[in-house]
Amino acid sequence: MALRAVALQRYLLLLAQEHLEFRLPEIKSLLSLHDGQFSGEQEIRVDSPFWILNIPSEEMAKGLMKRTVCAKSIFELWGHGRSAGELYASLKNYPVDKMLPYLQSDSTYKIQIHTFNKTLTQAQKIKKIDALEFLPFKGKVNLKKPEHIFWILEDYGMDPNNVPEEPFDLYFGRWIADGQRELIESYSVKKRHFIGNTSMDACLSFIMANHGRVKPNDVVYDPFVGTAPYGIREATRRTGSQKETVKTAERSTENHIFVSSSYHLSDIFFDLLKFAAEYLVMGGRLVYWLPIYRPEYTEEIIPRHPCLKLISNCEQMLSSHTSRRLITMEKVKEFKDQDQNSHLLDGQYMPYRGHNSFREKYFSGVTKRIAKEEKDNQK
């Protein structure tokens, strides 16, 4: 028996213009939490603040916005065009039966305008709103507490030094929900009672949780408790016992002396992946930051494990020569004894060891930059 395909509604996503590489993996991960798949109506421009998505239901759209910190708002898209004429034609073709529930005489509404990369005068805004008089609005305008809010959104491109007279894209839609951007300020590092040398930024912490598809009642293990141990501001050390070879039953508090030993970045990553492969549930995710010396970066230096599948790899610039990448991996295979030391047999093992000298490379770049600045100042 053939199954009837689920009708997809078009939605417009308005995104914040920061952490651009992190946005698409976050939206994909959050949609999958609601058994949805990312489906763009057209090719997604990664740096654009406007994405048109096909989503099965308004409830799924609202569920997405209850979690995202990368998106500002989502709208039920009624019309889209490359010019005002195209937008109006698109609106006239939108099914009237889908409009009418929000345009009844006993309802209230207002229309707002959002422009990206351009500021309009109030007179220009009123003119654009008046041009929509052909829409069958029957309700009353209420600017303070309307039941329904409609938006005109215009995209004037990405170049602030070359703003066109007319927008490249125009959209009209019904507002559905806002994202969780206010959480970034609520949990700002500046408001914390204690700040360590490597405390994690609030926005990036939420992004990590969303990439990891964390949901209510999940058990989350944070081995680094919100820090970033790259060996720069804090040393990477491992605490062990002088008598680790002695069986547990033979140990006592008198002879159990802890000592600190070197713990290279490559060791940390291998232990992390091995732990995740062994203890994650199937479909569970590992999300971690990988420090990178950019002149030497290739995808081959990303640590791998046969039980884990790479889901996303997003870069955050730290300096001209260093960055860190948010790596998200998903468990796709049950852990077996033969996977215990799988990385030692991996031909890619040697490139990973380059992470061990990240601290030296980091400070080498800093020294060169300072020397260049001093040379430039002497000219």
LOTORFI-861442 format. One line per 2 residues: number of its first residue (from 1); for each residue x, y, z of N, C-alpha, C, O. Coordinates in steps of 0.02 Angstrom, whole numbers. Layout:
% LOTORFI-861442
NUM	X/Y/Z/X/Y/Z/X/Y/Z/X/Y/Z ~ ...
This chain:
% LOTORFI-861442
1	43/-59/0/0/0/0/44/62/0/90/68/41 ~ 32/107/-45/71/169/-49/53/216/7/-6/224/24
3	103/247/37/92/296/90/86/365/61/125/384/16 ~ 39/405/86/30/473/62/85/517/89/98/518/149
5	116/555/45/170/599/66/143/655/109/88/681/98 ~ 183/675/160/163/729/204/174/796/168/228/809/143
7	121/837/166/127/902/134/172/947/175/164/953/236 ~ 220/978/142/267/1021/177/249/1094/166/235/1115/110
9	248/1132/221/234/1204/219/299/1242/213/350/1222/242 ~ 299/1297/176/358/1338/170/363/1385/230/315/1419/248
11	423/1388/259/437/1433/315/500/1473/298/545/1450/263 ~ 502/1534/324/561/1576/317/595/1582/384/565/1601/434
13	660/1566/385/699/1570/446/743/1632/442/781/1641/394 ~ 739/1674/493/782/1733/499/836/1717/550/822/1703/608
15	899/1718/528/955/1696/569/998/1753/594/1002/1806/563 ~ 1030/1742/651/1078/1790/678/1142/1785/637/1161/1730/614
17	1175/1841/627/1235/1842/585/1299/1834/627/1343/1877/626 ~ 1303/1780/663/1364/1761/700/1369/1686/701/1319/1650/694
19	1430/1662/709/1443/1589/709/1411/1557/647/1373/1509/653 ~ 1426/1584/588/1391/1565/527/1397/1490/512/1349/1459/491
21	1456/1461/523/1465/1390/507/1426/1344/553/1413/1286/536 ~ 1407/1369/611/1374/1327/661/1298/1323/650/1265/1279/679
23	1271/1367/609/1198/1374/604/1165/1314/571/1116/1287/596 ~ 1192/1293/514/1160/1238/478/1161/1172/518/1109/1139/522
25	1218/1153/548/1217/1092/589/1168/1097/648/1137/1048/667 ~ 1161/1157/677/1115/1165/733/1043/1155/710/1005/1118/743
27	1023/1186/655/955/1180/630/940/1108/610/886/1082/625 ~ 988/1075/576/978/1005/557/969/960/618/926/917/619
29	1011/971/669/1008/930/730/942/939/766/912/890/789 ~ 918/1001/772/857/1014/808/796/988/771/748/964/802
31	796/992/705/741/964/666/738/888/674/684/859/679 ~ 797/856/676/798/784/684/773/762/753/748/706/761
33	778/807/803/751/792/869/676/783/867/647/747/907 ~ 643/816/818/571/812/810/551/767/752/497/774/723
35	597/719/736/585/672/681/576/707/614/541/681/570 ~ 606/764/607/603/800/543/671/798/509/722/785/540
37	671/812/444/732/815/406/740/885/377/691/918/359 ~ 802/907/373/815/972/344/798/970/270/824/928/233
39	754/1015/248/734/1017/178/728/1090/157/680/1123/173 ~ 778/1113/120/776/1182/95/742/1184/27/752/1140/-15
41	702/1236/16/668/1243/-49/717/1257/-104/706/1239/-162 ~ 772/1290/-88/823/1307/-136/890/1297/-103/894/1282/-44
43	943/1305/-141/1010/1298/-113/1021/1349/-58/1012/1409/-68 ~ 1042/1325/0/1051/1369/57/1117/1407/50/1170/1378/40
45	1113/1473/56/1173/1514/59/1194/1518/132/1160/1548/173 ~ 1250/1487/147/1271/1479/217/1278/1545/253/1264/1549/313
47	1299/1599/217/1309/1663/250/1248/1708/249/1250/1764/275 ~ 1193/1685/219/1133/1726/214/1092/1725/278/1091/1673/312
49	1059/1780/296/1016/1780/356/947/1752/342/907/1745/389 ~ 931/1735/280/864/1710/262/869/1641/229/902/1633/178
51	836/1593/260/831/1526/231/758/1506/223/719/1516/269 ~ 741/1479/166/673/1452/156/676/1377/168/714/1341/135
53	636/1354/217/635/1283/235/566/1254/223/516/1288/225 ~ 566/1189/209/503/1151/204/495/1109/267/535/1064/279
55	445/1124/307/435/1091/371/364/1062/373/317/1096/351 ~ 354/1000/398/288/968/396/233/1003/435/175/1000/415
57	250/1036/490/198/1065/532/221/1127/568/281/1138/577 ~ 173/1167/590/189/1226/629/216/1207/697/258/1242/725
59	192/1151/724/217/1128/789/291/1111/786/328/1125/833 ~ 312/1081/730/383/1066/723/423/1130/717/478/1135/744
61	396/1179/683/429/1244/677/437/1277/745/489/1305/761 ~ 384/1273/786/388/1301/853/438/1263/897/474/1292/936
63	439/1196/889/486/1156/927/558/1174/911/601/1176/955 ~ 571/1188/847/637/1210/827/657/1275/862/713/1282/886
65	610/1323/865/626/1388/893/631/1387/969/658/1434/999 ~ 604/1335/1001/611/1330/1074/682/1312/1095/700/1317/1154
67	724/1293/1046/792/1272/1062/846/1314/1028/899/1325/1058 ~ 834/1338/968/888/1369/930/912/1435/960/872/1476/982
69	978/1444/960/1008/1508/978/1039/1541/916/1064/1597/920 ~ 1038/1506/860/1066/1532/798/1014/1569/756/1032/1611/715
71	950/1555/767/897/1587/728/858/1636/772/848/1624/831 ~ 838/1691/741/800/1742/777/725/1728/776/693/1729/828
73	698/1714/716/626/1706/709/610/1659/651/652/1647/608 ~ 549/1633/652/526/1593/596/456/1617/576/416/1636/618
75	442/1615/510/380/1641/483/349/1590/435/385/1555/399 ~ 283/1586/435/249/1548/383/252/1591/320/224/1645/317
77	286/1565/269/300/1606/210/240/1607/163/219/1555/138 ~ 213/1667/151/156/1676/106/179/1699/37/144/1686/-13
79	235/1734/33/257/1759/-32/331/1774/-33/360/1792/18 ~ 362/1767/-93/433/1779/-101/445/1802/-173/416/1774/-219
81	488/1852/-182/504/1875/-249/570/1911/-251/597/1932/-200 ~ 597/1919/-311/659/1955/-322/646/2030/-332/692/2070/-334
83	583/2047/-337/563/2117/-344/495/2125/-311/463/2075/-293 ~ 472/2188/-302/407/2200/-271/352/2167/-313/305/2138/-286
85	357/2173/-380/307/2143/-424/303/2068/-416/249/2040/-414 ~ 361/2036/-411/362/1963/-402/333/1943/-334/298/1893/-329
87	347/1983/-283/320/1969/-217/243/1973/-218/209/1929/-192 ~ 216/2026/-249/144/2034/-251/111/1978/-291/58/1953/-272
89	142/1958/-346/115/1903/-386/116/1838/-346/68/1799/-350 ~ 170/1827/-308/174/1768/-266/120/1767/-213/90/1715/-199
91	106/1825/-182/54/1830/-131/-15/1817/-160/-57/1786/-128 ~ -26/1841/-221/-92/1830/-253/-103/1757/-271/-160/1735/-278
93	-49/1720/-278/-54/1648/-293/-58/1605/-230/-70/1545/-235 ~ -47/1635/-172/-50/1596/-110/-123/1577/-96/-167/1619/-103
95	-136/1514/-78/-206/1492/-68/-244/1535/-18/-222/1544/39 ~ -301/1561/-39/-341/1604/4/-365/1568/66/-369/1597/120
97	-380/1504/59/-405/1466/117/-353/1461/173/-371/1451/231 ~ -288/1467/155/-236/1466/206/-228/1534/240/-204/1539/296
99	-249/1587/204/-245/1655/232/-303/1670/278/-293/1700/332 ~ -363/1651/259/-424/1674/291/-427/1665/367/-453/1710/401
101	-402/1609/395/-407/1601/468/-373/1658/507/-388/1668/566 ~ -327/1694/475/-290/1747/510/-311/1817/488/-281/1866/509
103	-363/1821/446/-384/1886/420/-457/1901/436/-487/1945/405 ~ -486/1864/484/-557/1872/500/-572/1941/530/-528/1973/559
105	-635/1962/523/-656/2029/546/-651/2037/622/-643/2093/646 ~ -655/1981/659/-651/1986/732/-579/1977/758/-569/1969/818
107	-531/1979/714/-460/1971/734/-424/2038/730/-447/2086/700 ~ -365/2039/762/-323/2099/760/-254/2080/732/-232/2023/739
109	-221/2129/702/-157/2114/670/-114/2177/665/-138/2233/675 ~ -51/2166/649/-7/2221/630/44/2195/580/57/2135/577
111	74/2240/542/126/2223/493/190/2259/511/190/2320/521 ~ 244/2222/514/309/2251/530/357/2239/472/346/2197/429
113	411/2278/471/460/2274/417/529/2263/446/550/2297/493 ~ 565/2215/417/634/2202/436/677/2206/373/663/2172/323
115	728/2247/374/774/2253/317/844/2233/340/867/2254/393 ~ 877/2193/300/946/2173/314/993/2214/271/987/2215/210
117	1040/2248/304/1092/2289/272/1065/2354/243/1096/2384/198 ~ 1008/2377/269/984/2443/249/933/2468/300/896/2428/329
119	932/2533/311/884/2564/356/834/2606/315/854/2647/274 ~ 769/2594/327/717/2631/292/689/2686/336/688/2681/397
121	665/2739/305/630/2791/342/559/2767/358/535/2719/328 ~ 527/2800/405/459/2781/423/412/2789/363/367/2748/353
123	423/2841/323/381/2852/264/389/2795/213/341/2773/183 ~ 450/2770/205/462/2714/160/428/2651/185/401/2612/145
125	430/2641/250/397/2582/279/322/2584/268/291/2534/249 ~ 292/2642/280/219/2649/272/199/2637/199/148/2607/185
127	240/2661/153/226/2652/82/226/2578/64/183/2555/26 ~ 273/2540/91/276/2468/76/217/2431/107/192/2383/78
129	196/2452/166/138/2420/198/74/2436/160/33/2392/149 ~ 66/2498/139/7/2518/102/1/2481/36/-54/2470/11
131	58/2461/7/57/2425/-57/26/2356/-52/13/2324/-102 ~ 15/2332/10/-15/2266/20/-90/2269/31/-120/2221/56
133	-121/2324/12/-193/2332/23/-235/2282/-16/-294/2273/0 ~ -206/2250/-66/-244/2199/-104/-256/2135/-65/-298/2094/-83
135	-218/2125/-9/-229/2066/33/-296/2074/70/-313/2129/91 ~ -334/2019/78/-402/2023/106/-404/2030/182/-437/1990/216
137	-368/2080/210/-371/2091/282/-440/2119/301/-463/2168/272 ~ -473/2088/350/-539/2111/373/-538/2132/446/-584/2165/470
139	-485/2114/481/-481/2129/552/-458/2201/564/-452/2241/518 ~ -447/2216/628/-426/2283/648/-351/2284/664/-323/2236/690
141	-321/2340/649/-250/2349/665/-242/2362/740/-277/2404/769 ~ -196/2326/771/-181/2335/842/-105/2331/849/-75/2278/843
143	-74/2388/861/-2/2391/862/30/2366/927/89/2351/929 ~ -10/2362/981/17/2342/1046/10/2267/1059/60/2234/1076
145	-50/2240/1053/-61/2169/1067/-103/2136/1013/-160/2117/1025 ~ -75/2130/953/-113/2098/899/-115/2023/906/-69/1993/934
147	-168/1992/880/-171/1919/879/-123/1889/828/-93/1837/840 ~ -115/1924/773/-73/1899/719/-25/1954/697/-44/2012/690
149	38/1934/686/89/1982/664/117/1958/596/136/1901/588 ~ 117/2004/549/143/1989/482/205/2031/470/210/2088/494
151	251/2003/432/315/2037/421/331/2042/347/321/1995/308 ~ 356/2101/327/389/2110/263/464/2108/278/488/2146/320
153	500/2064/245/572/2057/257/609/2067/191/591/2038/140 ~ 660/2109/192/696/2126/131/772/2115/141/800/2133/192
155	802/2086/90/873/2070/92/911/2114/43/901/2109/-18 ~ 955/2158/70/994/2203/28/1066/2181/21/1111/2221/7
157	1078/2116/29/1144/2089/18/1191/2094/77/1171/2116/131 ~ 1254/2073/67/1302/2066/121/1353/2122/124/1392/2125/171
159	1354/2165/73/1407/2216/69/1382/2283/95/1344/2317/61 ~ 1403/2304/155/1381/2367/183/1408/2428/146/1383/2484/154
161	1459/2418/104/1488/2472/66/1458/2479/-4/1475/2524/-42 ~ 1412/2434/-21/1381/2435/-87/1309/2412/-81/1291/2359/-106
163	1268/2453/-49/1198/2436/-36/1156/2456/-97/1156/2514/-117 ~ 1119/2409/-126/1079/2425/-185/1018/2466/-168/996/2468/-110
165	989/2499/-218/928/2538/-208/870/2493/-193/829/2508/-149 ~ 865/2437/-229/811/2389/-219/838/2324/-190/895/2306/-204
167	799/2289/-150/823/2227/-119/832/2171/-170/801/2170/-223 ~ 876/2124/-152/886/2065/-194/829/2015/-186/810/1981/-233
169	802/2012/-125/746/1966/-110/697/1999/-64/717/2037/-19 ~ 633/1985/-74/580/2011/-31/537/1953/-8/523/1907/-47
171	516/1955/55/475/1901/84/416/1931/122/421/1987/148 ~ 361/1894/125/305/1913/168/280/1849/202/270/1798/170
173	271/1854/268/249/1795/304/217/1810/371/220/1867/395 ~ 186/1759/399/154/1765/465/203/1741/518/230/1686/514
175	214/1784/567/261/1766/621/235/1705/660/177/1702/679 ~ 280/1658/672/263/1597/709/294/1597/779/258/1588/828
177	359/1608/783/393/1605/848/463/1636/842/491/1641/788 ~ 490/1656/900/559/1680/905/603/1625/933/579/1580/967
179	668/1631/919/716/1584/948/734/1603/1019/700/1643/1051 ~ 788/1575/1043/808/1582/1114/869/1627/1122/912/1614/1165
181	874/1678/1082/933/1722/1084/941/1756/1152/997/1773/1172 ~ 886/1768/1187/891/1802/1251/930/1761/1303/955/1789/1352
183	934/1696/1293/971/1653/1340/1046/1670/1340/1079/1662/1391 ~ 1071/1695/1284/1142/1711/1279/1160/1766/1329/1212/1762/1362
185	1116/1815/1336/1128/1869/1384/1114/1846/1455/1150/1864/1502 ~ 1061/1805/1463/1044/1781/1530/1099/1740/1562/1110/1743/1622
187	1135/1701/1520/1188/1658/1545/1258/1685/1527/1306/1647/1523 ~ 1263/1750/1516/1326/1780/1496/1380/1765/1548/1368/1762/1608
189	1441/1756/1522/1499/1744/1566/1507/1801/1616/1529/1790/1673 ~ 1489/1862/1595/1496/1920/1639/1452/1915/1701/1466/1947/1752
191	1399/1875/1698/1353/1870/1755/1368/1811/1801/1333/1800/1850 ~ 1419/1773/1785/1436/1715/1826/1473/1736/1889/1511/1784/1889
193	1462/1698/1942/1495/1712/2006/1569/1693/2004/1610/1722/2040 ~ 1585/1645/1961/1655/1624/1956/1672/1616/1882/1634/1586/1844
195	1730/1642/1862/1753/1635/1793/1823/1606/1794/1869/1634/1825 ~ 1833/1550/1760/1899/1520/1755/1936/1547/1695/1908/1586/1656
197	1998/1526/1687/2038/1550/1630/2009/1528/1563/2020/1560/1512 ~ 1971/1473/1564/1946/1445/1501/1871/1434/1503/1846/1387/1472
199	1834/1476/1539/1761/1469/1542/1731/1474/1473/1751/1516/1433 ~ 1681/1431/1458/1651/1428/1392/1598/1483/1383/1558/1495/1427
201	1599/1514/1325/1550/1564/1306/1480/1533/1306/1471/1476/1284 ~ 1430/1571/1330/1362/1544/1338/1332/1523/1271/1302/1469/1266
203	1339/1565/1220/1309/1550/1155/1337/1484/1128/1300/1442/1103 ~ 1403/1476/1132/1434/1415/1107/1415/1354/1148/1412/1299/1122
205	1403/1364/1212/1381/1308/1255/1312/1283/1232/1301/1223/1228 ~ 1267/1330/1218/1201/1310/1194/1205/1276/1125/1170/1228/1112
207	1249/1303/1082/1258/1272/1016/1284/1201/1023/1261/1156/987 ~ 1331/1189/1070/1356/1122/1081/1301/1074/1102/1297/1018/1078
209	1257/1097/1148/1202/1056/1171/1154/1040/1114/1128/985/1109 ~ 1143/1089/1070/1098/1078/1013/1128/1032/960/1094/990/932
211	1194/1041/947/1227/995/901/1226/923/928/1222/875/890 ~ 1228/918/994/1225/852/1026/1155/823/1032/1147/767/1055
213	1105/862/1011/1034/840/1014/1014/820/1085/978/771/1095 ~ 1036/858/1133/1019/844/1202/945/859/1213/921/913/1194
215	909/813/1244/838/822/1257/822/805/1329/864/777/1364 ~ 761/822/1353/744/808/1423/755/735/1442/742/690/1403
217	781/725/1503/795/659/1532/856/624/1503/871/567/1521 ~ 892/657/1458/955/629/1434/1008/635/1489/1006/681/1530
219	1055/589/1489/1113/592/1533/1170/621/1492/1189/594/1440 ~ 1199/676/1516/1253/710/1481/1316/707/1524/1315/724/1583
221	1370/686/1493/1434/684/1529/1480/738/1501/1493/739/1441 ~ 1503/782/1544/1547/837/1524/1615/826/1557/1625/849/1613
223	1661/792/1523/1725/775/1556/1770/835/1569/1814/832/1612 ~ 1759/891/1534/1802/949/1542/1767/1006/1578/1794/1061/1583
225	1707/994/1602/1667/1040/1642/1670/1113/1617/1685/1159/1655 ~ 1657/1122/1553/1649/1189/1526/1714/1226/1511/1712/1285/1497
227	1771/1190/1515/1835/1224/1500/1858/1204/1430/1829/1160/1399 ~ 1909/1238/1406/1939/1221/1341/2014/1212/1354/2052/1261/1347
229	2048/1126/1380/2115/1108/1400/2160/1097/1340/2179/1041/1322 ~ 2178/1159/1307/2222/1149/1247/2295/1153/1267/2339/1146/1223
231	2310/1164/1329/2379/1168/1350/2409/1237/1343/2470/1244/1348 ~ 2368/1289/1332/2393/1357/1325/2387/1394/1391/2438/1413/1421
233	2326/1405/1413/2317/1440/1477/2322/1394/1537/2342/1414/1591 ~ 2304/1330/1526/2309/1281/1580/2348/1221/1552/2339/1202/1494
235	2389/1191/1594/2429/1134/1572/2386/1072/1565/2336/1064/1601 ~ 2404/1028/1518/2370/964/1511/2410/912/1548/2465/893/1527
237	2383/888/1604/2416/839/1646/2368/783/1662/2307/793/1663 ~ 2395/724/1676/2354/667/1695/2375/646/1765/2434/640/1780
239	2324/634/1806/2338/610/1874/2331/534/1876/2280/507/1855 ~ 2382/501/1900/2382/429/1904/2412/405/1969/2425/445/2014
241	2422/340/1975/2450/311/2036/2516/277/2022/2526/250/1968 ~ 2562/280/2070/2625/244/2063/2615/169/2064/2659/132/2042
243	2559/148/2089/2547/76/2095/2487/56/2052/2446/16/2074 ~ 2482/84/1991/2425/68/1948/2425/-5/1927/2373/-31/1908
245	2483/-37/1929/2486/-107/1909/2461/-153/1964/2449/-212/1952 ~ 2454/-127/2024/2430/-168/2080/2355/-175/2076/2320/-127/2061
247	2330/-233/2088/2258/-244/2085/2222/-201/2136/2250/-185/2189 ~ 2160/-183/2120/2121/-139/2163/2114/-168/2233/2117/-131/2283
249	2105/-233/2237/2095/-264/2303/2156/-259/2348/2150/-261/2409 ~ 2215/-251/2317/2276/-247/2356/2296/-176/2375/2344/-165/2412
251	2256/-127/2350/2273/-57/2364/2247/-36/2433/2200/-65/2460 ~ 2278/14/2461/2255/43/2523/2271/117/2522/2309/140/2479
253	2241/154/2567/2253/227/2569/2325/242/2585/2350/296/2568 ~ 2361/195/2618/2430/208/2637/2477/206/2576/2523/246/2572
255	2464/160/2528/2511/154/2473/2484/181/2407/2515/172/2355 ~ 2426/215/2409/2397/241/2348/2416/314/2341/2380/358/2365
257	2472/327/2309/2499/395/2302/2487/419/2231/2510/388/2183 ~ 2450/475/2223/2436/502/2157/2495/544/2133/2524/583/2171
259	2511/536/2069/2563/576/2038/2537/606/1974/2489/580/1944 ~ 2567/661/1952/2547/695/1891/2597/679/1836/2657/680/1848
261	2572/665/1776/2615/650/1720/2591/686/1658/2535/711/1656 ~ 2633/688/1606/2615/722/1544/2556/688/1511/2547/627/1515
263	2515/729/1479/2454/703/1447/2445/744/1383/2416/798/1385 ~ 2468/717/1327/2468/754/1265/2397/761/1238/2352/723/1255
265	2388/813/1195/2322/824/1165/2298/763/1126/2239/746/1129 ~ 2344/730/1090/2323/671/1052/2297/617/1098/2249/581/1081
267	2328/610/1157/2304/561/1206/2234/578/1231/2192/535/1239 ~ 2224/643/1243/2158/665/1267/2104/648/1216/2052/621/1234
269	2117/663/1153/2067/651/1101/2054/577/1091/1996/556/1082 ~ 2106/536/1093/2096/464/1085/2057/435/1143/2012/393/1133
271	2074/456/1204/2037/433/1262/1963/455/1258/1918/418/1276 ~ 1953/517/1235/1886/543/1230/1845/503/1180/1788/484/1195
273	1872/490/1121/1835/452/1070/1823/380/1092/1769/353/1080 ~ 1873/351/1125/1865/282/1148/1811/278/1202/1770/232/1202
275	1810/326/1247/1759/328/1299/1690/337/1268/1642/303/1288 ~ 1684/383/1219/1620/395/1187/1596/334/1150/1537/317/1153
277	1642/300/1115/1623/241/1076/1598/185/1122/1553/147/1103 ~ 1626/182/1181/1608/127/1227/1543/142/1265/1503/97/1276
279	1533/204/1286/1479/219/1333/1420/257/1304/1367/259/1336 ~ 1426/287/1246/1367/319/1216/1315/267/1197/1333/211/1178
281	1252/286/1201/1199/243/1173/1202/249/1098/1231/297/1072 ~ 1174/201/1063/1171/205/990/1133/268/970/1078/280/994
283	1162/307/926/1131/369/906/1150/428/950/1135/485/934 ~ 1185/414/1006/1208/467/1049/1265/505/1016/1297/480/970
285	1278/565/1040/1327/608/1007/1383/631/1053/1373/643/1113 ~ 1442/638/1023/1500/668/1055/1512/735/1022/1515/740/961
287	1518/788/1063/1531/856/1038/1591/884/1075/1591/888/1137 ~ 1642/903/1038/1702/928/1071/1738/979/1026/1725/982/966
289	1784/1017/1056/1823/1068/1020/1893/1041/1004/1927/1014/1048 ~ 1913/1049/942/1979/1027/920/2021/1088/901/2003/1123/854
291	2077/1102/937/2119/1160/920/2158/1147/855/2181/1091/844 ~ 2164/1198/814/2195/1190/748/2248/1244/736/2237/1303/750
293	2305/1222/710/2354/1269/683/2339/1274/609/2354/1228/571 ~ 2309/1329/588/2278/1335/522/2324/1321/463/2302/1289/415
295	2388/1344/463/2430/1330/406/2440/1256/391/2457/1237/335 ~ 2429/1213/441/2440/1141/432/2375/1101/431/2377/1039/431
297	2318/1136/430/2254/1100/437/2236/1060/374/2240/1087/318 ~ 2218/998/383/2184/957/333/2132/915/370/2138/906/431
299	2083/890/335/2031/850/368/2059/785/396/2029/755/440 ~ 2117/764/371/2147/701/394/2168/703/468/2176/651/499
301	2177/764/496/2200/767/565/2142/764/615/2153/766/675 ~ 2080/758/591/2023/751/636/2022/679/662/2018/633/623
303	2026/669/728/2026/602/756/1963/562/736/1908/589/733 ~ 1973/498/721/1919/454/698/1914/393/743/1961/375/779
305	1856/361/740/1845/298/775/1794/258/735/1746/286/711 ~ 1804/192/728/1759/151/687/1686/150/713/1641/133/675
307	1676/167/776/1608/166/804/1573/234/797/1514/240/812 ~ 1610/284/775/1583/352/774/1584/381/703/1633/373/667
309	1529/413/685/1522/444/620/1527/520/627/1495/549/671 ~ 1568/552/585/1574/625/586/1510/657/559/1491/643/502
311	1479/700/599/1416/733/579/1430/804/554/1404/823/502 ~ 1470/842/591/1484/910/569/1552/932/596/1578/904/645
313	1580/982/563/1647/1008/578/1646/1083/564/1650/1104/507 ~ 1640/1124/617/1631/1196/610/1690/1234/641/1712/1218/696
315	1714/1283/605/1773/1320/627/1755/1386/661/1712/1423/638 ~ 1789/1399/717/1787/1464/749/1857/1492/750/1902/1462/779
317	1867/1549/717/1933/1580/714/1954/1605/783/1914/1636/819 ~ 2017/1593/801/2046/1620/862/2097/1674/847/2101/1724/883
319	2135/1664/794/2183/1714/771/2196/1700/698/2165/1657/668 ~ 2243/1738/668/2258/1728/597/2287/1658/583/2282/1633/527
321	2317/1628/633/2350/1563/623/2321/1506/664/2342/1449/656 ~ 2274/1520/708/2243/1467/748/2167/1472/747/2139/1526/737
323	2136/1416/757/2063/1413/764/2047/1351/804/2090/1312/822 ~ 1983/1344/819/1961/1281/848/1899/1258/810/1860/1299/787
325	1892/1193/805/1836/1165/766/1790/1126/812/1812/1084/851 ~ 1725/1141/806/1676/1104/845/1660/1040/806/1629/1042/753
327	1681/984/834/1672/919/802/1613/883/834/1610/875/894 ~ 1567/862/792/1509/823/816/1510/754/783/1513/748/722
329	1508/702/825/1510/633/801/1452/594/832/1430/609/887 ~ 1428/545/796/1371/505/819/1389/431/820/1422/406/774
331	1368/397/873/1384/326/879/1339/286/832/1278/290/835 ~ 1371/247/787/1334/209/737/1349/135/740/1320/96/702
333	1394/114/785/1414/44/789/1429/26/861/1460/66/897 ~ 1408/-32/883/1421/-53/951/1496/-65/962/1531/-89/917
335	1519/-47/1020/1590/-52/1038/1608/-125/1052/1575/-159/1091 ~ 1662/-149/1019/1687/-216/1030/1758/-213/1059/1790/-161/1058
337	1782/-270/1085/1849/-272/1114/1902/-251/1064/1952/-219/1081 ~ 1892/-270/1001/1943/-254/950/1946/-179/935/1993/-155/903
339	1894/-141/957/1895/-68/947/1933/-32/1001/1940/30/999 ~ 1958/-69/1051/1990/-38/1109/2049/6/1089/2055/63/1112
341	2092/-20/1044/2150/18/1023/2153/26/947/2205/21/916 ~ 2093/37/919/2089/40/846/2131/96/816/2155/90/759
343	2140/149/853/2177/206/825/2251/190/814/2284/221/772 ~ 2277/142/852/2348/125/846/2363/91/779/2420/92/756
345	2311/61/749/2319/28/684/2299/73/627/2306/54/569 ~ 2276/132/643/2251/177/592/2309/214/559/2353/241/593
347	2310/214/492/2362/249/455/2362/323/467/2411/357/452 ~ 2307/349/494/2302/420/508/2328/439/577/2325/497/597
349	2353/390/613/2373/404/682/2428/456/686/2426/501/729 ~ 2478/452/642/2534/499/645/2513/572/635/2537/615/672
351	2469/587/586/2448/658/580/2415/685/643/2420/745/657 ~ 2381/642/682/2349/666/743/2399/694/792/2384/742/829
353	2459/665/793/2509/684/843/2532/757/835/2564/785/879 ~ 2515/787/777/2531/857/767/2496/901/817/2518/957/829
355	2440/878/846/2404/917/896/2447/929/959/2437/977/995 ~ 2495/884/971/2534/888/1032/2577/951/1034/2594/975/1089
357	2595/978/976/2637/1038/974/2596/1101/963/2623/1153/945 ~ 2530/1097/975/2487/1155/963/2508/1215/1006/2507/1272/983
359	2527/1202/1069/2547/1256/1113/2607/1294/1086/2608/1355/1085 ~ 2658/1256/1062/2718/1288/1036/2702/1327/972/2728/1382/961
361	2659/1299/930/2640/1333/868/2599/1396/883/2606/1447/849 ~ 2557/1391/934/2517/1448/953/2561/1507/975/2553/1563/951
363	2608/1493/1019/2652/1546/1043/2702/1569/990/2724/1626/991 ~ 2719/1524/945/2762/1543/889/2728/1596/846/2759/1645/825
365	2663/1585/834/2624/1634/795/2617/1699/832/2620/1753/801 ~ 2607/1696/898/2601/1757/938/2666/1797/936/2665/1858/928
367	2723/1762/943/2788/1794/941/2800/1829/874/2825/1885/872 ~ 2783/1795/820/2792/1824/754/2748/1886/745/2769/1936/715
369	2687/1882/771/2641/1939/764/2668/2000/803/2668/2056/777 ~ 2692/1988/864/2719/2043/905/2780/2074/870/2788/2135/869
371	2823/2030/843/2883/2055/808/2864/2097/748/2896/2148/734 ~ 2813/2076/712/2791/2113/653/2762/2181/673/2775/2232/641
373	2722/2182/727/2693/2244/751/2747/2293/773/2743/2353/759 ~ 2798/2267/807/2854/2310/829/2892/2338/769/2912/2396/769
375	2901/2297/718/2936/2319/657/2896/2372/621/2924/2421/597 ~ 2829/2362/618/2786/2411/585/2785/2477/622/2782/2531/592
377	2788/2474/688/2786/2535/729/2851/2576/722/2851/2636/733 ~ 2905/2542/703/2969/2576/697/2976/2612/630/3022/2653/621
379	2931/2597/583/2935/2628/517/2914/2701/519/2914/2736/468
